[in-house]
Amino acid sequence: MTHKMNEFTGIDQNEITKLREAGIENTDDMKRVWAEEPKRAAMVEKSGIPMDRFTKLVSMARLGRLKFVEPKFVEMLVAAGIDGPKSLFEFTPETLVKRLGEVVAEKKLTCDVPTLIEIQAWFVEAKPPVAAAV
C-alpha cells in the first residue's frame, strides 16, 4: 500500500516539508530513493534530515506499505525495534501484541496498541512465501 508520509504519526511537519522539498511525498518515493545506496547520502544532504532519523523514516515507510498495517501503528513498531517486514515476522501475533504493550508502557507512548485480531491480519496477508521443496 502507498501512504503519504504525512499520514504517519511521529513525523513532524518540519520533516514532512523537508521530505517534500527533496521529492518524497509517499512511501513509494521513499522506497525508490532508499533502493539505490548512492541516492541515500544525497537525499540526507538534500533534505537536511540526519541519517539516523532518515533511516527511521524509511523503516516507517517500509512497514506502512504492508497491507492492513495502519500508519498510526508504524511509529510504535519502529519504537519496538521492528524496521521492516523481515523483523516483523520474527514475532508471532501473540508475542508482538505483548511486545507492543511493553513498548507503549516503557516509552510512555500515547498510542493505542493494535488488537490481536488486527495484528493477525498483518501476518495472514503479508506472510512471506514459503520456499518450495526441491
Secondary structure, DSSP 8 states (H G I E B T S, - for coil): ---BGGGSTT--HHHHHHHHHTT--BHHHHHHHHHSHHHHHHHHHHHT--HHHHHHHHHHHHHHTSTT--HHHHHHHHHTT--SHHHHTTS-HHHHHHHHHHHHHHTT--S----HHHHHHHHHHH--------
